[in-house]
Structures are given as structure tokens and as C-alpha cells.
Amino acid sequence: MFQSLSDKLQSVFNSLRGKGRLTEQNIQDALKEVKLALLEADVHFKVVKAFIDRVKEKAVGQEVLNSLTPAQQVIKIVHDALIEIVGSKETRISLGGKAPHFIMLCGLQGSGKTTSCGKLAAYIRKKGHKPMLVAADIYRPAAIKQLEVIGEQLKVPVFSMGNQVSPVEIVKNAKDKAMIDACDVVIVDTAGRLHIDEELMKELKDIVAAVPPEEILLVVDAMTGQDAVNIAKQFNDTLPVTGFVMTKLDGDARGGAALSIRHITEKPIKLVGMGEKLDALEAFHPERMASRILGMGDILSLIEKAQSNMDVEKMKELEKSLREATFTFDDFLTQIEQVQKMGPLDQLLGMIPGFSSIPQLKDVKIDEKEIEHIKAIIRSMTRQERRLPSIIDGSRRKRIAAGSGRDVSDVNKLLKQFEQTRKMMKQMNKMSGLFGKMGGGKMPFFK
């Protein structure tokens, strides 16, 4: 996400850091490079102009030119300007008034609208609500079935009346059904088109008039760049859109749509899709996104992912194993599974401050298949073998390799790496004890 833009901006800032003092010309040259980077990232030209004007106004002042750390000052100004462009603060889903609360999702075909309905239901449920999905897209083949499959996966009720009843009638009846079933949030999946037309807009307006939704969220595909911005503007000019759900943001290396859409429409991005799984929907934090673009990481999101996805009891047991140096393959498997719950590892590494600025690590690619291979090898071991890897002789290695569909060399490699990890943990434990005897207390890792 934003990798291309992030790399170019960091290159500009590195050139500024090499100068002890900045002149007005230095800053003008740097801003030219920033402008090119933004345009190449498919940011709307009006947004680029507003952004550059804002940065230039603050960066050419005497405070920056006379500062002992001018490059850092410029980075801060760019960071603040990015936040201003995409929204100064997080804008949450609004569920005021009397239940059931209606949220209508609209957008063009192919933007990920139906899947986003499911993701939103999972997201809302985590907040303590009881959602219901409504199949009001009666035109696209299999749209109703797709929503029903998603509802079944999530164990969330789906209200449908087939494709012979008007969407307005479906939504009206959904309100009654929600009240009967005590569902306090109703998420409506509406029809999309391959393009914006009068028929589509009239239908959406009729639904809004029949059951006024508290949120009208436009689903836009981040990968479409400038097109996403133009679509958002057209919808926003016709409907009382309250915000945007941006899908496929994890696959957009440029990020132009995310940086442009709020400035052009004056409506906030409220949620972003960060993967294909039904739990891969997150609140949009402008300040965190700005930090990640500038290579500062996003440690807050990393902590939140850990808190919401990791099993506290399992992590306590793992910590105990680490302290007592009894780390087994069972513990190793638990550790892998807990980290995987947090999302793709490439994304997690990108949240670590400074990670992307280290040349050796910037382009590192983590093969998720390789992790699955490791899990398969461990699962092919017996309980005794997982606890006592020392008993795994040649014949056992062959059996484990055959059971996991891997080569014996893969099993040997994992056993060797595991043994090295255990030795390192024992050494850390000894050091922890030594520090305690010296009056220094335990090492921070073993609090």
C-alpha cells in the first residue's frame, strides 16, 4: 500500500537530510519532486496543487530555513498537510436515533459492494451490534445468492424477497423483519451498474426516501485511481452520501484515490478494505495513513490488531514457556497462528516504524505458502515429537516429510532452525537471571 509514493517521498527527504542548511531553492526543488511523485501516484491534479501550495506556504518560512533540523521540519509540514488533505481525524460510522439503524451501500458493479456488506456486518458485530443483511440488488445474476453465502459464513441473517419484488418494497419489509428479530443494524446491498445512469440513481433515491438511512456509504475500488474519484464526485452530487468505503487499498501501491477522494467530495473515507477475508475491514485513520506514507510506520494499528486478534490466554501460556525455556513445537505452532490472525505479514512489517526505510528490508517478501508448509510439517509430528524434537531420527523424519508433502531436507531445515531458536531463548533466560543477581532486575522481555 502506497509503496511507490512512499519510496519517492523518502528519496526526496533523504536528499534534504544531506544538507546542513536549507535554502528556498532547496525546498522549491524538493517540492517539484514531491509534486511529480503525487501525480505519478494518480493523485487528482487539484489535490496536488492544493497540497503543494499548503506545504510551500509553511516550508519557505524562516522557522524552517533557520532550523537546526530543517529536513525534519519539512517532513512534519508534509505530514500535517497530508492529514489535512485526507481528513484531520477518524470519522466513525454514525448510528444515532432509534433502532433499527439503516446503512445503505451503493456503488458501481465490480467495486466490491456485496462483499463489503458482509465485511461491514462482521465489523459492526464486533462493536456489540446485531446486524442483518438485506439483498436489494435484484438485477445482477447471483447477487442475492452471494449475499446469502456471505451471511451463512458469518452466521448473520440475510433478508431476501427474490428478484421479482422492487428494492423499495424489500427494504420496507426488511425494517419490519429487523424489529421482529431484534436486529439493530440493517445493511442494505443495492444494485450497481457498469456506469452511472438515471435509472440507477432514481432507484437509490427511492430507497433513501422509503427508509431514510443513517449512513449512505459509497463503495469505491482504490485500484481504479482517478476513475474512483470521478465516480465518487458523481454519486456525491446526486445522493446525500455520508462517506466512503475504499476497497482493495492493500493492493494499491500508488494510493491516488485515497489521497484525492475526500478533498474533491468533502466527504470522509470511513472504512477501508485491507484484504479478501470477511474480517479485513478497518476504520480509516488519516494520521496513521500519513505516517505510513512517510515511512514512519503505524504502531497504533499494529497494537490494535494484536489486541483484537490474539488470544490472551494462549499468549500467557506462550510467555510462560519462554520464561521457563520449555518452548516446544506446539508453542511454535501457536505463535505462528496467533500472528497470522493479525493479517498478512507484509502488512504487519509495514506498520513497524522505520522498517520500510531500511534498504535490506524494504523489498523483503514473505511467502505465506512457506509458513503453511512449516505448519504442515509440525502437524505431521506426533505429540511426543512436538514436545521432544530430539527423538526425531531418520525414519521419523521420512514419515513427517511424507505426511506433510514436503522433502526430508525441509524437515531437517525446520528442526535445525527450531533448535537454534531454543538455544537463543535459554541464553536470554540465563542473562535474565544474571541481571537479577546483579540487582538490575529482569530483562524487559521477561517482565
C-alpha positions in Angstrom: 0.0 0.0 0.0 1.4 3.4 -1.1 4.8 1.7 -1.6 5.6 3.6 -4.8 4.7 7.0 -3.4 6.4 6.3 -0.1 9.7 5.3 -1.8 9.7 8.5 -3.9 8.9 10.8 -0.9 11.6 9.2 1.2 14.1 9.7 -1.5 13.2 13.4 -1.6 13.6 13.7 2.2 16.9 11.8 2.2 18.3 14.4 -0.2 17.2 17.2 2.2 18.8 15.5 5.2 22.1 15.6 3.4 22.1 19.4 3.6 23.1 21.2 6.8 21.0 24.2 5.9 18.1 24.6 3.5 17.7 27.5 1.1 14.5 28.5 -0.5 15.8 26.9 -3.8 16.4 23.6 -2.0 12.8 23.5 -0.8 11.4 24.5 -4.3 13.4 21.7 -5.9 12.2 19.2 -3.3 8.6 20.3 -3.8 8.9 19.8 -7.6 9.9 16.1 -6.8 7.0 15.8 -4.3 4.6 17.1 -6.9 5.8 14.6 -9.5 5.6 11.8 -7.0 2.0 12.7 -6.2 1.0 12.9 -9.9 2.6 9.6 -10.6 0.7 8.1 -7.7 -2.5 9.1 -9.6 -3.5 11.8 -7.1 -6.0 14.3 -8.6 -4.3 17.4 -10.0 -6.5 19.8 -8.0 -5.4 17.9 -4.8 -1.8 18.1 -5.8 -2.0 21.8 -6.4 -3.7 22.4 -3.0 -1.2 20.2 -1.2 1.9 21.8 -2.7 0.6 25.3 -2.1 -0.1 24.4 1.6 3.4 22.9 2.1 5.1 25.7 0.3 3.4 28.4 2.4 4.7 26.8 5.6 8.1 25.4 4.4 9.5 28.5 3.0 9.2 30.4 6.3 12.2 31.5 8.3 11.4 28.9 11.0 12.4 26.1 8.6 15.2 27.8 6.9 16.9 28.7 10.2 16.2 25.4 11.9 19.0 23.1 13.1 17.0 20.2 11.7 15.3 21.7 8.6 14.7 18.3 6.8 12.7 17.1 9.9 10.7 20.3 9.9 9.8 19.8 6.2 8.8 16.2 6.8 6.5 17.4 9.7 4.9 20.0 7.4 4.3 17.4 4.7 2.9 15.0 7.3 0.5 17.7 8.6 -0.5 18.7 5.0 -1.3 15.0 4.1 -3.5 14.7 7.2 -5.4 17.9 6.2 -5.9 16.6 2.7 -7.3 13.2 3.7 -9.2 14.4 6.8 -7.9 15.7 10.1 -9.4 12.9 12.2 -11.1 9.5 12.0 -14.8 9.7 11.1 -16.8 6.8 12.5 -20.0 5.1 11.4 -22.9 7.1 12.9 -25.7 5.1 14.5 -27.8 7.7 16.3 -31.6 7.7 16.8 -33.9 4.8 17.2 -33.1 1.2 16.1 -33.1 -0.4 13.7 -30.3 1.7 12.1 -30.1 1.6 8.3 -26.8 1.6 6.4 -27.1 1.7 2.6 -24.1 0.6 0.5 -24.0 1.8 -3.1 -21.5 1.8 -6.0 -20.8 0.5 -9.4 -20.6 -3.2 -10.3 -17.2 -4.7 -9.5 -16.3 -2.2 -6.7 -16.7 -5.0 -4.1 -20.1 -3.8 -2.7 -21.7 -7.1 -1.8 -18.5 -8.4 -0.1 -18.2 -5.1 1.7 -21.7 -5.6 3.1 -20.5 -8.8 4.7 -17.3 -7.2 6.0 -19.3 -4.3 7.4 -21.7 -6.8 9.2 -18.6 -8.5 10.8 -17.2 -5.1 11.7 -20.5 -3.9 13.3 -20.9 -7.1 15.2 -17.5 -6.6 16.9 -18.9 -3.3 18.2 -21.7 -5.1 20.0 -24.5 -4.8 17.4 -26.7 -7.4 15.9 -26.7 -6.8 12.1 -29.0 -8.0 9.4 -28.1 -8.0 5.6 -30.7 -7.1 3.0 -30.5 -8.3 -0.6 -31.8 -5.4 -2.6 -29.8 -6.0 -5.7 -32.4 -7.8 -7.9 -30.6 -7.3 -11.2 -27.1 -8.8 -11.0 -27.2 -12.6 -11.5 -26.3 -14.4 -8.3 -26.1 -11.2 -6.2 -28.8 -12.5 -3.8 -27.1 -15.9 -3.6 -23.7 -14.3 -3.0 -25.0 -12.3 -0.1 -26.8 -15.4 1.4 -23.5 -17.3 1.2 -21.7 -14.5 3.0 -24.4 -14.3 5.6 -24.1 -18.1 6.2 -20.4 -17.8 6.6 -20.8 -15.0 9.2 -23.9 -16.5 10.8 -25.6 -13.2 10.1 -29.3 -13.2 9.0 -30.0 -12.2 5.3 -33.4 -10.8 4.3 -34.4 -11.5 0.7 -37.7 -11.5 -1.2 -36.2 -12.8 -4.5 -35.8 -10.7 -7.7 -39.4 -10.1 -8.6 -40.1 -7.6 -5.8 -39.0 -3.9 -6.1 -35.9 -2.9 -4.0 -38.1 -0.3 -2.2 -40.6 -3.0 -1.1 -37.7 -5.3 0.0 -36.2 -2.5 2.2 -39.6 -1.6 3.7 -40.2 -5.2 4.7 -36.7 -5.6 6.0 -37.4 -2.9 8.5 -40.3 -4.9 9.9 -38.3 -8.1 9.9 -35.4 -6.4 11.8 -37.7 -5.2 14.5 -39.2 -8.7 14.9 -35.8 -10.4 15.1 -34.3 -7.6 17.3 -31.6 -6.7 14.7 -30.4 -3.2 15.5 -28.4 -2.5 12.3 -29.7 -3.2 8.8 -27.1 -3.2 6.0 -28.6 -2.8 2.5 -26.9 -4.2 -0.6 -28.1 -2.1 -3.5 -27.8 -2.7 -7.3 -24.8 -1.4 -9.2 -24.3 -0.7 -12.9 -21.3 -0.7 -15.2 -21.8 3.1 -15.4 -23.8 5.8 -13.6 -27.3 6.3 -15.2 -30.6 7.9 -14.3 -32.3 4.6 -13.6 -29.7 3.6 -11.0 -29.8 6.9 -9.3 -33.7 7.0 -9.2 -33.8 3.6 -7.6 -31.3 4.7 -4.9 -33.2 7.9 -4.2 -36.4 5.9 -3.9 -34.8 3.6 -1.3 -33.5 6.7 0.7 -37.0 8.2 0.6 -38.7 5.0 1.8 -36.4 4.2 4.7 -34.0 7.1 5.4 -30.6 5.5 6.2 -28.3 7.0 8.8 -25.4 6.2 6.6 -25.1 6.1 2.8 -21.7 4.7 2.1 -20.3 4.7 -1.4 -18.0 1.7 -2.1 -15.1 2.6 -4.4 -12.3 0.5 -5.7 -8.9 2.1 -4.8 -7.2 0.3 -7.8 -9.2 2.5 -10.3 -7.4 5.7 -9.2 -8.8 8.8 -10.9 -11.9 6.9 -12.0 -12.8 6.2 -8.4 -12.6 10.0 -7.6 -14.8 10.8 -10.6 -17.4 8.2 -9.7 -17.4 9.4 -6.1 -18.0 13.0 -7.2 -20.9 12.0 -9.5 -22.6 9.9 -6.8 -22.0 12.6 -4.2 -23.6 15.3 -6.4 -26.8 13.2 -6.7 -27.1 11.4 -3.4 -26.6 12.5 0.2 -23.5 10.3 0.6 -22.2 10.3 4.2 -18.8 8.7 3.5 -16.8 6.1 1.6 -15.7 2.5 1.9 -12.5 2.1 0.0 -11.8 -1.5 -1.2 -8.6 -3.1 -2.3 -6.5 -0.5 -0.6 -3.9 -3.2 0.4 -3.3 -3.8 -3.3 -2.9 -0.2 -4.4 0.8 0.7 -4.5 0.0 4.2 -5.6 -2.8 5.4 -3.3 -4.0 8.3 -5.5 -7.7 7.6 -4.9 -7.3 7.6 -1.1 -5.4 10.9 -1.1 -7.9 12.6 -3.5 -11.4 11.5 -2.7 -12.1 13.5 0.5 -10.6 16.7 -0.8 -12.7 16.5 -4.0 -16.0 15.5 -2.4 -15.6 17.0 1.1 -16.9 13.6 2.5 -14.7 11.3 4.6 -13.3 7.9 4.0 -14.8 5.9 6.9 -13.7 2.4 6.2 -11.0 0.6 4.2 -10.8 -3.0 2.9 -7.4 -4.4 3.6 -7.7 -8.0 2.2 -10.1 -10.6 0.9 -11.2 -12.1 4.2 -14.5 -11.1 5.7 -12.8 -9.6 8.8 -10.5 -7.4 6.6 -12.3 -4.1 7.1 -10.8 -1.3 9.2 -11.6 2.2 10.4 -9.7 4.8 8.3 -7.2 6.8 10.3 -5.9 9.7 8.3 -3.0 10.5 10.6 -1.8 6.8 10.6 -2.0 6.7 6.8 0.1 9.8 6.5 2.7 8.3 8.9 2.9 5.1 6.8 3.3 7.0 3.5 6.2 8.9 5.0 7.8 5.7 6.3 7.1 6.4 9.9 5.1 3.1 10.4 1.8 2.7 12.2 2.5 1.2 15.6 -1.0 2.0 16.9 -2.7 -0.1 14.3 -0.3 -2.9 14.9 -1.1 -2.9 18.7 -4.9 -2.8 17.9 -4.6 -5.7 15.6 -2.7 -7.7 18.3 -5.3 -6.8 21.0 -8.3 -7.7 18.8 -6.9 -10.9 17.2 -4.6 -12.6 19.7 -5.9 -15.0 22.3 -4.7 -13.5 25.6 -4.7 -16.9 27.5 -2.6 -18.6 24.8 -0.1 -15.7 24.7 0.2 -16.0 28.5 1.0 -19.7 28.2 3.5 -18.9 25.5 5.2 -16.3 27.7 5.4 -18.9 30.5 7.1 -21.4 28.0 9.6 -18.7 27.0 10.4 -17.9 30.7 10.9 -21.5 31.7 12.8 -22.4 28.5 10.3 -25.2 27.7 9.4 -23.9 24.3 8.0 -26.8 22.1 6.8 -27.2 18.6 3.2 -26.8 20.0 4.2 -23.4 21.3 5.8 -22.6 17.9 2.6 -23.5 16.1 0.5 -21.4 18.5 2.9 -18.4 17.9 2.6 -18.7 14.1 -1.3 -19.0 14.2 -1.6 -16.0 16.6 0.5 -13.8 14.4 -1.4 -14.9 11.2 -4.7 -13.8 12.8 -3.4 -10.3 12.7 -3.3 -10.3 8.8 -0.7 -10.6 6.0 2.8 -10.5 7.4 3.9 -8.0 4.7 1.3 -5.5 6.0 2.4 -6.0 9.6 6.0 -5.3 8.8 4.9 -2.1 7.0 3.5 -0.9 10.3 6.8 -1.1 12.1 8.3 2.4 12.3 11.4 2.8 10.1 11.1 -0.7 8.6 10.5 0.5 5.0 13.5 2.9 5.2 16.0 0.0 5.8 17.3 -0.9 2.3 17.9 -4.6 3.1 14.3 -5.0 4.5 12.3 -2.7 2.2 11.7 -5.2 -0.6 11.5 -8.3 1.6 8.7 -10.6 0.5 7.2 -13.1 3.0 6.0 -16.2 1.3 2.8 -17.2 3.1 2.9 -20.6 1.4 6.2 -21.3 3.1 4.6 -20.6 6.5 1.8 -23.1 5.6 4.5 -25.7 4.7 6.1 -25.2 8.2 2.7 -25.7 9.8 2.1 -28.8 7.8 5.4 -30.3 8.9 4.6 -29.6 12.6 1.2 -31.1 12.3 2.6 -34.2 10.8 4.6 -34.8 14.1 3.2 -36.9 16.9 2.5 -35.2 20.3 5.7 -36.7 21.7 7.8 -35.5 18.8 6.5 -31.9 19.2 7.4 -32.0 22.9 10.8 -33.8 22.4 12.2 -33.0 19.0 15.4 -34.8 20.0 13.7 -38.2 19.4 13.1 -37.4 15.7 15.6 -39.8 14.0 16.0 -40.5 10.3 12.9 -42.8 9.9 10.7 -40.3 11.8 11.9 -37.5 9.5 10.9 -39.5 6.4 7.5 -40.2 7.9 7.0 -36.5 8.8 8.1 -35.4 5.3 5.7 -37.9 3.6 2.8 -36.8 5.9 3.3 -33.1 5.2 4.0 -33.5 1.5 7.5 -31.9 1.9 11.1 -33.1 1.4 13.2 -34.6 4.2 15.5 -31.6 3.6 12.6 -29.2 4.6 12.1 -31.2 7.8 15.8 -31.1 8.6 15.9 -27.3 8.0 13.0 -26.7 10.3 14.5 -28.9 13.1 17.8 -27.0 12.8 16.1 -23.6 13.0 14.0 -24.6 15.9 17.0 -25.9 17.9 18.8 -22.6 17.3 15.8 -20.7 18.5 15.6 -22.8 21.7 19.3 -22.2 22.4 18.9 -18.5 21.9 15.9 -18.5 24.4 18.0 -20.4 27.0 20.8 -17.8 26.7 18.3 -15.0 27.1 16.9 -16.7 30.2 20.4 -17.1 31.7 21.1 -13.4 31.0 17.8 -12.5 32.7 18.9 -14.4 35.8 22.3 -12.8 35.8 20.8 -9.4 35.6 18.6 -10.2 38.6 21.5 -11.3 40.7 23.4 -8.1 39.8 20.4 -6.1 41.1 19.4 -5.0 37.6 16.1 -6.9 37.7 14.9 -9.0 34.8 15.4 -8.1 31.2 12.5 -6.1 29.7 11.4 -9.1 27.5 10.7 -11.2 30.7 8.7 -8.7 32.7 
